[in-house]
Amino acid sequence: MTASNAVAQQLHPIPNSPGSTLVWRAKPSADDMATYYPPKARRAERGGWAVIECQTLATGDMKDCLVLGESPKDFGFGDAALKLSAKFKLDPAKNDPATLAGGVVAIPILMLTPSDSAVPPRDYLAGEPSVLLTTTPKGSAPCPTTDSPGQGCSVHRFSWVQRPSLPETADLVRRAAATPERTTVLCPIAADMKLRGCSPNGPADPTQVEAVSGLIPLFTAPTQAEDKTPTKDGFVVVQFNWPALKHAVETSVLTRR
């Protein structure tokens, strides 16, 4: 075994989500965010996001950070996030140092202007963006069927209870074609909050359909959307951005070959 292989085998993901117990000692300040706001985006009054993946040291410092995804493209949000990475420090006194050494953490960084009203979807992840549809006679969006040609749907934002991780998506994403760039599927939510009976909405390559079929069982929907609308008996629109997914899979140290 070579030294490089030994190091690679020690790498392990550290959960960094609202439900995790990760404790940060330092994060970028408002002044830091303003200092590193991308000049092109500032001139255009555009907001955006980037997600960086960093390896962690036992001291809590970040190293070897990479951009997993960013949006909108070509506005500099990825470069800005890399510059901000030095401002992130985990607390070694409140996190297990053994976990920090050789850890890998994904850090989302959102940069918005006062005029921004919506957050761009983090489509480097499988199933982003996704929304809940509930049928109603006065829905905000038309969704006719053969039996109900005048039917409308209301659109609701939600967060997945469970979704496939990058390592879980890697093999399927690699085998999927890059075009068409997006695959959209419509899935009913079963009683156990899993997705079953999904059907593609629009063109898709057979390899993309195969990848989606393998990934869909890894999703679990919440019992209600962000606006408290129950998801039971609803449908979700699930999207897969193949170029963004492929970039994340080939970039992450947890999945790249």
C-alpha positions in Angstrom: 0.0 0.0 0.0 1.4 3.4 -0.9 1.3 6.4 1.4 -1.2 8.2 -0.9 -3.6 5.2 -0.8 -3.3 5.1 3.0 -4.3 8.8 3.3 -7.2 8.4 0.9 -8.6 5.5 2.9 -8.6 7.7 6.0 -10.9 10.3 4.5 -14.5 10.2 5.8 -17.5 12.5 5.4 -18.5 14.7 8.4 -22.2 15.5 8.5 -22.9 19.2 8.2 -26.6 19.7 8.2 -29.2 21.4 10.5 -29.6 18.2 12.4 -25.9 17.5 12.8 -23.8 18.1 16.0 -20.9 19.8 14.2 -19.7 22.8 16.2 -17.9 25.7 14.5 -15.3 27.9 16.3 -15.4 30.5 13.5 -17.3 31.4 10.3 -17.0 34.3 7.9 -18.4 37.6 9.2 -20.7 39.9 7.4 -17.7 42.1 6.5 -15.9 39.0 5.1 -18.9 38.2 2.9 -19.0 41.8 1.7 -15.2 41.8 1.0 -15.2 38.7 -1.1 -18.6 39.3 -2.8 -17.8 38.6 -6.5 -17.3 42.0 -8.3 -19.2 40.8 -11.5 -22.2 39.7 -9.4 -22.1 42.9 -7.4 -22.2 45.0 -10.6 -25.1 43.0 -11.9 -26.8 42.9 -8.5 -27.0 39.1 -8.7 -27.0 36.8 -5.8 -25.9 33.2 -5.8 -24.4 30.3 -3.9 -21.5 27.9 -4.0 -20.8 24.7 -2.1 -17.2 23.9 -1.3 -15.8 20.6 0.0 -12.9 20.9 2.4 -10.7 18.4 4.1 -10.4 19.0 7.9 -7.5 18.9 10.2 -7.5 17.9 13.9 -7.0 21.6 14.7 -10.3 22.4 13.1 -8.8 24.2 10.1 -9.8 23.6 6.5 -7.5 22.5 3.7 -7.6 21.5 0.0 -11.0 23.0 -0.6 -12.8 22.5 -3.9 -15.9 23.8 -5.5 -18.6 21.1 -5.8 -21.2 23.4 -7.3 -22.2 27.0 -7.9 -25.0 29.0 -9.4 -25.3 31.1 -11.4 -22.3 30.1 -13.4 -19.6 32.5 -14.5 -20.3 35.1 -11.8 -17.4 34.1 -9.5 -19.3 32.6 -6.5 -17.1 29.5 -6.5 -13.9 31.6 -6.4 -15.4 33.7 -3.6 -16.3 30.7 -1.6 -12.8 29.3 -1.9 -11.4 32.6 -0.6 -13.8 32.5 2.4 -12.8 28.9 3.2 -10.0 30.1 5.4 -12.5 31.8 7.7 -14.2 28.5 8.6 -12.8 26.7 11.6 -14.2 23.8 13.6 -13.9 23.7 17.3 -11.5 20.8 18.3 -12.6 21.2 21.9 -16.3 20.4 21.0 -15.8 18.0 18.2 -14.0 14.7 18.3 -10.4 15.4 17.1 -10.2 11.9 15.7 -13.3 12.7 13.5 -11.8 16.0 12.4 -8.5 14.5 11.3 -9.0 13.3 7.7 -12.6 14.5 7.7 -14.4 15.9 4.6 -17.1 18.5 5.1 -19.3 20.2 2.5 -19.9 23.9 3.3 -22.8 25.8 1.5 -22.2 29.5 1.1 -25.1 31.7 0.2 -24.5 35.3 -1.0 -27.5 37.4 -1.7 -28.2 41.1 -2.6 -31.1 43.0 -0.9 -33.2 42.6 -4.1 -32.9 38.8 -4.3 -36.2 37.1 -3.6 -35.3 33.4 -4.3 -32.4 31.1 -3.6 -31.0 29.3 -6.6 -31.4 25.5 -6.4 -28.3 23.6 -5.3 -28.5 21.3 -8.3 -25.2 19.7 -7.7 -27.3 17.3 -5.5 -29.6 14.6 -6.9 -33.2 15.7 -6.7 -32.6 19.4 -6.8 -34.7 21.4 -7.4 -37.8 19.5 -6.2 -41.3 20.7 -5.3 -44.5 19.3 -4.0 -47.7 19.5 -6.2 -51.1 19.4 -4.7 -54.2 19.4 -7.0 -56.8 22.0 -6.5 -59.4 23.6 -8.7 -57.8 27.0 -8.3 -54.2 26.0 -8.3 -51.5 28.5 -9.3 -50.2 26.3 -12.1 -52.2 24.3 -14.7 -51.7 20.5 -14.5 -54.5 19.0 -16.6 -55.1 15.3 -16.9 -57.3 13.3 -19.3 -60.0 13.0 -16.6 -59.6 16.6 -15.3 -58.6 18.9 -18.2 -59.2 22.0 -16.1 -57.3 20.8 -13.0 -54.8 23.2 -11.4 -51.9 22.5 -9.0 -50.4 24.5 -6.1 -46.6 24.4 -5.8 -44.9 24.0 -2.4 -41.3 24.0 -1.4 -39.9 21.3 0.9 -36.7 19.7 2.2 -36.0 16.0 1.8 -35.9 13.9 5.0 -33.4 11.6 3.3 -31.6 11.9 -0.1 -28.8 10.1 -1.8 -25.3 11.2 -0.8 -22.6 11.9 -3.4 -21.0 8.5 -2.8 -24.4 6.8 -3.3 -25.0 8.6 -6.6 -21.5 8.3 -8.1 -21.7 5.0 -10.1 -25.2 5.8 -11.4 -24.3 9.4 -12.3 -21.1 8.3 -14.2 -23.1 5.8 -16.3 -25.8 8.3 -17.2 -25.5 10.4 -20.4 -24.8 14.1 -20.0 -27.6 15.0 -22.5 -30.3 16.0 -22.3 -28.9 18.1 -19.5 -31.9 17.7 -17.2 -34.3 14.8 -16.4 -37.6 15.6 -14.6 -39.8 12.9 -13.1 -43.2 13.1 -11.4 -43.6 10.8 -8.4 -46.5 10.1 -6.1 -45.6 10.0 -2.4 -46.5 6.6 -0.8 -47.8 6.2 2.8 -44.2 5.5 4.0 -43.1 8.8 2.4 -41.1 7.0 -0.2 -41.5 7.7 -4.0 -43.1 5.0 -6.1 -44.6 4.9 -9.6 -42.4 7.7 -11.0 -42.7 8.7 -14.6 -40.4 10.9 -16.7 -41.7 14.2 -17.8 -40.0 15.1 -21.0 -37.1 13.6 -23.0 -34.5 11.4 -21.2 -31.7 9.1 -22.4 -32.2 5.4 -21.4 -29.0 5.6 -19.2 -30.5 8.6 -17.4 -33.8 6.7 -16.8 -31.8 3.8 -15.4 -29.9 6.2 -13.1 -33.0 7.8 -11.9 -34.6 4.4 -11.2 -31.7 3.5 -9.0 -31.7 6.8 -7.1 -35.4 7.3 -6.5 -35.6 4.6 -3.7 -33.0 6.6 -1.7 -35.3 9.6 -1.3 -37.7 10.1 1.6 -40.2 12.9 1.6 -41.3 14.9 4.7 -44.8 14.7 6.1 -45.4 18.4 5.3 -43.9 21.1 3.1 -42.4 24.3 4.3 -45.8 26.0 4.3 -47.2 23.2 6.5 -49.1 21.6 3.6 -49.4 17.8 4.2 -47.5 15.8 1.6 -49.7 12.8 1.9 -51.4 11.9 -1.4 -49.3 14.6 -3.2 -46.9 14.4 -6.0 -43.3 15.6 -6.2 -41.5 16.9 -9.2 -37.9 15.7 -8.9 -35.1 17.1 -11.1 -31.6 15.8 -12.0 -29.1 18.2 -13.5 -26.6 15.8 -15.1 -23.7 18.1 -15.9 -23.8 19.5 -12.4 -24.1 16.1 -10.8 -21.2 14.8 -12.9 -19.0 17.7 -11.9 -19.7 17.2 -8.2 -19.0 13.4 -8.5 -15.7 13.9 -10.4 -14.6 16.8 -8.0 -15.3 15.3 -4.6 -12.4 13.5 -2.9 -15.0 11.0 -1.6 -16.0 9.9 -5.1 -13.5 10.9 -7.7 -11.3 8.2 -9.3 
